[in-house]
Amino acid sequence: MWDAVVITTADEVQKEAFRLQVDDKIARKELPLDLPIHLVSDPPGFKIGNGGSTLVALEFLNNLYGEKIFQMKILLIHAGGWSQRMPNATILGKIFSAVPHGQPIYQMLDLKLALYWPFVSIIAPGIFLVCADDILVYDLGEENDWSVPARGFTALAHPSPISIGRTHGVYVIDEVEKLDTKKHVLVANCLEVLQKPSDEKMKERGALLKSDDNHFEFADGICMDGDIVYTDSSYYFGVDVMRKLLKLKQTLGSISCEIDAYGDFLQALGQRSSDAYIFNTSNISQMTSELIQVRKQAFDALQKTNLSLIIMNASRFIHIGTTKELIHHFCQDKDFQYQLALEKNVFNCWGENLETEKKHIPDSHTDVALPAGSLSKGCVMHSVLPRSSSVAENCIVEYCHFDIPVVFRDGSIISNCQWLKCDGQCRETLVVPENIFLHTVSVLLEGASYFVTIFFAISDNLKTSVPQSKLASLPFLHKTVGFALQQWQLPERVVIPEVSKVSDDHSEVKRSLWTLKLYPGATSMTESLQMALEMIQCA
């Protein structure tokens, strides 16, 4: 096993939330008891990106272990951030999100430890860097004629359609036309790394595989047609790079800009690397005056460092960072579900007439099998539901407790919601609309506890922002915020946060669904869900 695992967090509050969950998993013996798991938070202030988090984590490890760090194999998991595109993971964190397998149910952290375990015996001391919201399935085959270089960077590369390359990192491989794609694993030199390139740039820089008929056969009988490139996922770097990055952190001191562990680190590598990317700030969420200078320092520190590729011809990189991706992979992607042995009915309690008294819920959360011809077709995890509930095929239900039958329509995600008769609700059945996201959280407001159920359409983008003067036009629930407020008879000023930071350039303040005060608080989870469903129906 790894000598240590490091999980990065966005701030001290998220770090404390992660610590509580790690401690609980250790108490339940769901994690190796002799595995040091360190939680390292980003410093307060500027968003520093996963590259900045890498530097902070290295500094933490160096202070903790000293020279011993250079004899250790360390798994570094970047898990900070607010999961705005998949808010059911916002409170607990993406690294603790549920995976539909196991008794008790697996979480993403368990999967990370399992999926990357085979690399422990392959690499030399150094850092293996992964992110919290993706899954890698692969077959390394039986060949043992390859090894991971101990120095420099070594990145995992996966055959992908050119459409995947547009939104990922793409590797330009030396003598790509000579690759034996039927071998499970190849080690090759990388000439340069392209970040979210256009089709024209991938073709121009020589990133496309070569074939007379654009038909490619890979290991394990995998076939692909069309334009194919090798895309990024995780990567390893050796002790020499650790020392370079520690020196860079010492030079920088405190970090006051966003550094990307892929865009800023990997693009500095390879024989054809160029510093032109330093001035491309299109993917930066928070511009600061120091950004260009810091990028230049990172480039200078890493330039000429070797970048090798482990080309994994029988592999697939799965990103689960949005609500649509979650539904697709857990409900629709049959190949992926087979590859990871994922299930649809995981760690649940199904009953005939569930009441709220504890005696009606099994002491262990062992699955109660669904009857033949069950109306549950979707993915249900760690929940308590009546057997007569109906779950549509493209629907995800997690951490829920209902003691009345529920009809979950297609394309919805329902997380941490509850409807109990003892809360005074005497409805016989409940219907959750299609293509809706529902998630109940507990909050403290002026010292009092409330439950808030947030909701939006699956197609809504919580990151989309508009000037405050155009708030009414912001898309929401298949219409607009203005339409919803009109239906709810709420003035616009009520949903705007009272305290707002004035932008640095004195431009008009922007608003998004993420920051608006759209949702009412209630004293019970049942009442909160009831209000949410009524508001959705009204809007």
C-alpha positions in Angstrom: 0.0 0.0 0.0 1.0 3.7 -0.3 3.3 5.0 2.4 0.9 7.9 2.8 -2.2 9.4 1.2 -2.8 13.2 1.0 -6.2 14.6 0.3 -6.3 18.4 -0.4 -9.3 20.5 0.6 -10.5 24.0 -0.3 -10.2 25.4 3.2 -10.1 24.6 6.9 -13.9 24.1 7.1 -13.9 21.5 4.4 -10.8 19.9 5.9 -12.7 19.4 9.2 -15.7 17.9 7.3 -13.3 15.5 5.6 -11.6 14.6 8.9 -14.9 13.6 10.5 -15.6 11.3 7.5 -12.1 9.7 7.4 -12.3 9.1 11.2 -15.7 7.4 10.8 -14.4 5.2 8.0 -11.4 4.2 10.1 -13.6 3.4 13.0 -15.7 1.2 10.8 -12.5 -0.4 9.4 -13.3 0.6 5.9 -9.8 2.0 5.4 -6.4 0.4 6.0 -5.7 1.0 9.6 -1.9 1.5 9.1 -2.2 3.9 6.2 -1.4 7.6 7.2 -4.1 9.8 5.6 -3.2 13.5 5.7 -5.7 16.3 5.0 -4.1 19.5 3.7 -6.2 22.7 3.1 -5.5 25.5 0.7 -4.5 28.7 2.5 -7.2 31.4 2.9 -7.6 34.0 0.3 -7.1 33.4 -3.4 -8.1 30.3 -5.3 -4.8 28.6 -5.9 -5.9 25.7 -8.2 -4.8 22.1 -8.0 -1.3 23.1 -9.0 -1.1 25.5 -6.0 -2.5 22.7 -3.8 0.2 20.4 -5.0 2.9 22.8 -3.9 1.2 23.4 -0.5 0.8 19.6 0.0 4.5 19.0 -0.8 5.6 21.7 1.6 3.4 20.1 4.3 4.9 16.7 3.7 8.4 18.1 3.7 7.8 19.8 7.0 6.3 16.6 8.5 8.6 13.9 7.2 11.8 15.8 6.3 14.2 13.9 4.1 12.2 10.7 4.6 9.6 12.1 2.1 12.1 11.2 -0.7 11.9 7.5 0.1 8.1 7.4 0.2 5.4 6.5 -2.4 2.6 9.0 -1.9 -0.9 9.1 -3.4 -2.0 12.8 -3.8 -5.8 13.2 -4.3 -7.0 16.7 -5.2 -10.5 16.9 -3.6 -11.0 20.6 -2.9 -13.7 22.7 -4.5 -17.4 23.1 -4.1 -18.8 20.7 -6.7 -21.0 23.3 -8.2 -21.8 21.1 -11.2 -22.8 18.2 -8.9 -24.1 19.8 -5.7 -25.1 16.6 -4.0 -21.3 16.2 -3.3 -20.9 19.8 -2.1 -21.3 19.2 1.6 -19.6 15.8 2.0 -17.1 16.3 -0.8 -16.7 14.5 -4.1 -14.1 12.1 -2.6 -16.8 10.8 -0.3 -19.6 10.5 -2.9 -21.4 7.2 -3.1 -20.5 4.5 -5.7 -23.2 1.9 -6.4 -21.4 -1.2 -5.1 -20.7 -3.0 -1.9 -22.1 -3.7 1.6 -21.6 -1.2 3.1 -21.7 1.1 0.1 -18.4 2.2 -1.5 -17.3 5.8 -1.7 -15.0 7.4 -4.2 -12.1 7.3 -1.8 -12.4 3.5 -1.5 -12.4 3.2 -5.3 -9.3 5.5 -5.6 -7.3 3.3 -3.2 -8.3 0.2 -5.1 -7.9 1.4 -8.6 -4.4 2.8 -8.2 -3.1 0.1 -5.9 -1.4 -1.8 -8.8 0.9 1.2 -9.4 2.5 1.1 -6.0 4.8 -1.8 -6.9 5.6 -0.3 -10.3 6.8 3.2 -9.4 9.8 4.5 -7.5 9.5 6.9 -4.6 7.5 10.0 -5.6 4.0 11.4 -6.0 1.1 9.8 -7.9 -1.4 12.7 -8.5 -5.1 12.0 -9.1 -8.3 14.0 -8.9 -11.5 13.2 -6.9 -14.1 13.2 -9.6 -13.0 10.6 -12.1 -12.6 6.8 -12.4 -10.1 4.9 -14.4 -10.8 1.3 -15.7 -7.9 -0.5 -17.3 -6.2 -3.8 -18.1 -2.4 -3.8 -17.8 -2.2 -7.2 -19.5 0.5 -9.8 -18.8 3.4 -8.2 -20.6 6.2 -7.1 -18.2 8.6 -5.5 -20.7 7.9 -2.0 -19.5 8.7 0.1 -16.5 8.0 3.6 -15.1 11.0 6.0 -15.2 12.1 7.0 -11.8 12.9 10.6 -12.9 10.7 13.3 -14.4 7.0 13.0 -15.1 5.2 9.9 -16.2 1.6 10.4 -17.3 -1.2 7.8 -18.1 -2.5 8.2 -21.6 -5.8 6.7 -22.9 -7.0 6.3 -26.5 -10.0 8.6 -27.0 -12.1 10.1 -29.8 -11.1 13.6 -30.9 -14.2 14.9 -29.3 -12.8 14.0 -25.8 -9.6 15.7 -26.7 -11.3 19.0 -27.1 -12.1 19.2 -23.4 -9.0 17.4 -22.0 -5.2 17.4 -22.2 -3.9 15.7 -25.4 -0.5 14.2 -25.7 1.6 14.5 -28.9 3.6 11.3 -29.1 7.0 10.9 -30.7 6.6 8.6 -33.8 2.9 8.0 -33.1 2.6 6.2 -36.4 4.8 3.4 -35.2 2.8 2.6 -32.0 1.6 -1.0 -31.6 -1.9 -0.3 -30.4 -2.7 -3.9 -29.7 -0.2 -4.1 -26.9 -1.7 -3.4 -23.5 1.0 -1.0 -22.3 3.6 1.0 -24.1 6.1 3.6 -22.7 6.7 6.5 -25.1 8.2 10.0 -25.1 5.9 12.9 -25.2 6.8 15.8 -27.5 4.3 18.3 -26.1 1.0 18.6 -24.2 -2.0 20.4 -25.7 -4.7 21.6 -23.3 -8.3 21.6 -24.6 -7.1 22.0 -28.1 -9.2 22.6 -31.3 -9.5 19.8 -33.9 -7.2 21.9 -36.2 -4.5 22.2 -33.5 -4.6 18.5 -32.8 -4.1 17.7 -36.5 -1.5 20.4 -37.0 0.6 19.3 -34.1 0.6 15.6 -35.0 -1.5 14.3 -32.1 -3.8 12.1 -34.2 -3.1 8.4 -34.6 -2.4 7.3 -38.2 -4.4 4.8 -40.2 -5.3 4.3 -43.8 -9.0 3.7 -43.1 -9.4 5.5 -39.7 -10.1 2.2 -38.1 -8.1 1.3 -35.0 -7.8 -1.9 -33.0 -6.5 -1.8 -29.5 -5.7 -4.4 -26.8 -8.5 -6.6 -25.5 -10.3 -6.3 -28.9 -11.3 -2.7 -28.4 -12.0 -1.0 -31.7 -12.5 2.7 -32.5 -13.2 4.6 -35.7 -12.6 8.2 -36.7 -9.9 10.6 -35.4 -8.3 9.2 -32.3 -5.9 10.9 -29.8 -4.3 9.9 -26.5 -5.8 12.0 -23.6 -4.7 12.6 -20.0 -5.8 11.5 -16.6 -3.4 10.9 -13.7 0.3 11.2 -13.5 3.4 10.4 -11.4 6.5 12.4 -10.8 9.8 11.3 -9.2 12.0 12.7 -6.4 13.8 15.0 -8.8 10.5 16.8 -9.6 9.5 16.9 -5.9 12.7 18.8 -5.2 12.1 21.2 -8.1 8.5 21.9 -7.0 9.6 22.4 -3.4 12.2 24.9 -4.5 9.5 26.6 -6.6 7.2 26.9 -3.6 10.1 28.3 -1.5 10.7 30.9 -4.2 7.0 31.8 -4.5 6.3 32.0 -0.8 2.6 32.5 -0.4 0.5 31.7 -3.6 -1.8 34.4 -4.7 -3.0 33.1 -8.1 -4.5 30.0 -9.7 -1.9 27.4 -10.8 -3.1 24.3 -12.7 -1.4 20.9 -12.1 -2.2 20.0 -15.7 -2.2 23.2 -17.7 0.8 24.8 -15.9 2.9 21.8 -15.0 2.5 19.4 -18.0 2.5 22.1 -20.7 6.0 23.1 -19.6 7.2 19.6 -20.5 8.3 17.8 -23.6 10.9 18.4 -26.3 8.6 20.9 -28.1 7.2 22.7 -25.1 6.6 26.4 -25.5 5.8 29.2 -23.0 3.0 30.5 -25.3 0.3 29.0 -23.0 1.4 31.3 -20.2 -0.6 34.2 -21.7 -3.8 32.2 -22.4 -6.0 32.9 -19.4 -9.4 31.7 -20.9 -9.7 28.9 -18.3 -8.8 31.0 -15.3 -11.7 31.7 -12.9 -10.0 34.5 -10.9 -7.5 36.8 -12.6 -4.8 38.3 -10.5 -1.8 40.6 -11.3 0.7 37.9 -10.3 -0.7 35.2 -12.6 1.6 35.6 -15.6 4.8 36.0 -13.5 4.0 32.9 -11.5 3.2 30.9 -14.6 6.6 32.0 -16.0 8.4 30.8 -12.8 6.6 27.4 -13.0 7.6 27.1 -16.6 11.2 28.0 -15.9 11.3 25.5 -13.0 10.0 22.6 -15.0 11.2 23.2 -18.6 13.4 20.5 -20.0 12.0 18.0 -17.4 11.3 14.7 -19.2 7.7 13.6 -19.8 7.1 9.9 -20.4 3.8 8.3 -21.2 2.3 5.0 -20.1 0.1 4.4 -23.1 -2.8 2.2 -21.7 -4.4 0.8 -24.8 -7.0 -1.1 -22.8 -8.3 1.7 -20.6 -11.1 4.1 -20.2 -11.1 7.4 -18.3 -14.5 8.3 -16.8 -15.3 11.8 -15.6 -18.1 12.1 -13.1 -18.2 15.8 -12.3 -21.7 16.9 -13.4 -25.2 15.8 -12.8 -25.6 14.6 -16.4 -22.4 12.6 -16.2 -23.6 11.0 -12.9 -26.9 9.9 -14.5 -25.2 8.7 -17.7 -22.6 6.5 -16.0 -24.6 5.1 -13.2 -27.9 4.6 -15.1 -27.1 4.3 -18.9 -23.5 3.2 -19.4 -23.9 -0.6 -19.4 -20.2 -1.2 -20.3 -18.9 0.9 -17.5 -21.4 -0.7 -15.0 -20.1 -4.1 -16.1 -16.5 -3.2 -15.9 -16.8 -2.0 -12.2 -19.6 -4.4 -11.2 -21.9 -1.5 -10.4 -25.4 -2.3 -9.4 -28.8 -0.5 -9.3 -30.1 -1.6 -5.8 -27.3 -1.0 -3.3 -27.4 -1.0 0.5 -31.1 -0.2 0.7 -34.0 -1.2 2.9 -37.3 -1.9 1.0 -40.5 -2.5 3.0 -44.2 -2.9 2.5 -45.5 -0.2 4.8 -42.5 1.6 6.2 -43.2 3.5 9.4 -40.7 5.8 11.2 -40.2 3.7 14.3 -36.7 2.2 14.4 -38.1 -1.4 14.9 -39.3 -1.4 11.3 -35.8 -0.7 9.9 -33.3 -3.5 10.0 -30.3 -3.0 12.3 -28.0 -3.7 9.4 -28.5 -1.9 6.2 -28.3 -5.1 4.2 -30.2 -5.0 1.0 -33.7 -6.4 1.0 -34.2 -7.9 -2.5 -36.7 -6.3 -4.8 -39.6 -8.5 -5.9 -39.8 -9.7 -9.4 -41.3 -7.1 -11.7 -40.3 -4.3 -9.4 -41.0 -0.7 -10.5 -37.5 0.3 -9.5 -35.3 0.6 -12.6 -33.0 3.4 -11.6 -30.0 3.6 -9.3 -30.9 3.6 -5.6 -28.2 3.8 -3.0 -28.3 3.7 0.9 -32.0 4.6 1.2 -35.2 3.4 2.9 -38.2 3.2 0.6 -41.5 1.4 0.3 -41.4 -1.5 -2.2 -44.3 0.0 -4.2 -42.2 3.1 -5.0 -41.4 3.6 -8.7 -37.9 4.7 -9.8 -37.5 5.6 -13.5 -34.5 4.0 -15.3 -32.5 7.3 -15.6 -33.0 8.4 -12.1 -30.6 8.4 -9.0 -31.8 8.2 -5.4 -29.2 8.3 -2.6 -29.4 8.7 1.2 -33.2 9.1 1.2 -35.8 8.0 3.7 -39.5 7.8 2.6 -42.3 6.0 4.4 -44.9 6.6 1.7 -44.6 5.3 -1.9 -42.8 7.7 -4.2 -42.8 8.0 -8.0 -39.4 9.2 -9.2 -39.7 10.5 -12.7 -37.0 10.1 -15.4 -33.7 12.1 -15.4 -33.8 13.2 -11.8 -31.4 13.1 -8.8 -32.8 13.0 -5.3 -30.2 13.2 -2.5 -30.6 13.2 1.3 -34.3 13.8 1.2 -36.9 12.6 3.6 -40.7 12.4 3.9 -42.1 10.9 7.1 -45.7 10.6 8.2 -44.8 11.6 11.8 -44.0 15.1 10.5 -47.7 15.6 10.0 -47.8 14.9 6.3 -50.7 12.6 5.4 -50.2 12.4 1.7 -50.6 8.8 0.3 -48.1 9.0 -2.5 -45.4 11.5 -3.6 -44.3 12.4 -7.2 -40.9 13.8 -8.0 -40.9 15.6 -11.4 -38.6 14.6 -14.2 -35.2 16.2 -14.9 -35.1 17.8 -11.4 -32.3 17.9 -8.9 -33.3 17.8 -5.2 -30.9 17.8 -2.2 -31.7 18.6 1.4 -29.0 20.1 3.7 -29.0 21.2 7.3 -27.9 24.8 8.0 -27.4 27.1 11.0 -28.9 30.5 10.7 -28.5 33.0 13.6 -28.0 30.1 16.0 -31.1 28.1 14.9 -31.1 24.9 12.9 -33.0 24.6 9.6 -33.3 22.3 6.7 -33.1 23.6 3.2 -33.9 21.6 0.0 -32.2 23.1 -3.0 -33.6 22.4 -6.4 -33.0 23.2 -10.1 -33.4 21.6 -13.5 -30.7 19.1 -14.4 -29.8 21.3 -17.4 -29.3 24.4 -15.2 -25.7 25.7 -14.8 -25.1 26.9 -11.3 -21.9 28.6 -12.5 -23.5 30.8 -15.1 -23.4 34.4 -14.0 -25.1 37.6 -15.3 -24.9 41.2 -14.2 -27.3 42.0 -11.4 -29.4 44.2 -13.7 -30.1 41.2 -15.9 -30.8 38.7 -13.0 -34.4 38.1 -14.2 -33.0 36.6 -17.4 -30.9 33.9 -15.7 -32.0 30.4 -16.8 -33.7 28.4 -14.1 -36.2 25.5 -14.1 -36.5 25.5 -17.9 -37.6 29.2 -17.7 -35.9 32.1 -15.9 -35.3 33.4 -12.4 -37.6 36.3 -13.2 -40.5 33.9 -14.1 -40.0 31.9 -10.9 -39.9 34.9 -8.7 -43.1 36.2 -10.4 -44.9 32.9 -9.7 -43.7 32.8 -6.1 -44.6 36.5 -5.7 -41.1 37.3 -4.4 -39.4 40.6 -5.2 -36.0 40.3 -6.8 -34.2 42.1 -3.9 -35.2 39.3 -1.5 -33.1 36.6 -3.2 -30.0 38.8 -3.7 -27.3 38.3 -1.0 -27.1 41.3 1.3 -23.3 41.4 1.5 -21.4 41.3 -1.8 -17.9 42.0 -2.7 -17.3 44.8 -5.2 -15.4 43.6 -8.2 -11.8 44.8 -8.5 -12.5 46.7 -11.8 -15.7 48.3 -10.3 -17.9 46.6 -13.0 -21.4 45.5 -12.2 -21.7 42.7 -9.6 -22.6 39.4 -11.2 -25.1 36.8 -9.8 -25.5 33.1 -10.3 -27.9 30.3 -9.1 -25.0 29.3 -6.7 -25.2 32.5 -4.7 -28.9 33.5 -4.9 -31.1 33.1 -1.8 -33.8 31.1 -3.6 -34.7 28.4 -1.0 -36.7 28.7 2.2 -35.6 27.0 5.5 -37.9 24.6 7.4 -37.7 22.9 10.8 -38.0 19.4 9.4 -36.6 17.6 6.3 -40.2 16.6 5.3 -41.5 20.2 5.4 -38.4 21.4 3.5 -39.0 18.8 0.7 -42.7 19.6 0.6 -42.0 23.4 0.1 -39.4 22.6 -2.6 -41.9 20.4 -4.5 -44.6 23.0 -4.3 -42.3 25.8 -5.5 -41.1 23.6 -8.4 -44.7 22.9 -9.4 -45.6 26.6 -9.1 -42.6 27.7 -11.2 
